Amino acid sequence: MKITIIGYGNMGKTYAGSFINSRFIKADDIFVLTRSVVQEKEAFGIPLTNFYTEPDSKLSETDIVILAVKPQDFKAVSENLKTLLNEKHILLSVMAGVTIATIEKVTGLSKIVRSMPNIATQIGMGMTVFSASSEIDRKELFIVQNLINTTGKSVYVEDEKLIDAATAVSGSGPAYVFFFMKSMIDAAQHLGFTQSEAELLVNQTFSGAINLQNGSSLSNEEWITKVASKGGTTEKALEIFDVSDTKTVIGKAVLAANERALELGM
């Protein structure tokens, strides 16, 4: 199987590195179309002769084409590729806000997979939600999911609208976590810890909590009950969250992100 990656920014590099590190795709079978010349240290073992700054006829020979360009550049890039694309190509898009219908209209192709990865794909711990056009058969979908899973985990959804919801939850989600962590670090420093001490306290607390949750069958509610003993310190903190209606605030924030994702997709 041969793959062409269009665009070599963060996501393009992430996919190239993940495919090779997982040994799912050989380096020789990956081709990249990018705006600028790539140095050997950025190639992940891909032969430099497989990098192009102008569309090349070898694109026609690849099985899967990954669209990793900025959404605003998509139409211009597609115009340059039209003569090299054919109906056998599977297009995997990581472009935010660009619908399957739009990709079909612009490229003239029907085998489309649209995905929404998050930033943790860069370390192989990403979360990707993806959907596909009806012309993608089960075998093709299985192959694409295996490719996506080299960067972490994935969820397939039949309803493409859930891609926008995924943008609000898992796409933007890391920033919500970082915000909460920063708030805890600031509070720890206020209590007297140095910045490095506060960061260690909070980072390890988050890491430990996630691993506890992942390694057991207990729900989040059950874990909260285990930590929050009656009349203790945790219960007092949770009371503040309840009084401040923190759960509702977080819900509103996610809904606002979802509304913005819908706007960008229009």
Number of C-alpha atoms within 10 A of each C-alpha: 12 17 24 25 24 25 21 23 13 13 22 21 19 20 22 25 23 23 23 19 16 14 11 13 17 17 21 15 15 22 25 28 20 20 14 12 11 15 8 11 7 13 18 17 16 20 14 17 9 17 23 17 13 12 18 15 12 12 24 17 16 19 15 23 22 22 24 23 22 14 16 11 10 18 14 10 17 18 11 12 19 14 13 15 21 17 10 14 20 24 25 23 23 22 21 22 20 19 21 21 11 13 22 15 11 14 20 14 18 22 23 24 25 24 29 24 27 23 20 17 22 18 12 19 15 20 21 27 25 25 22 22 17 11 13 16 11 9 9 15 19 12 13 18 19 15 17 25 21 23 25 19 17 19 15 16 14 12 10 18 13 17 28 24 20 25 25 21 18 21 23 17 17 14 12 15 12 12 12 13 18 16 12 17 23 16 13 18 15 12 10 10 15 14 14 10 14 21 19 13 15 18 16 11 13 14 10 12 12 11 11 13 13 11 9 9 9 12 11 10 8 11 14 14 13 10 12 16 12 11 8 10 11 14 16 13 11 14 11 11 12 11 8 11 11 13 10 11 11 12 11 12 14 21 15 13 21 21 15 14 19 17 11 13 15 8
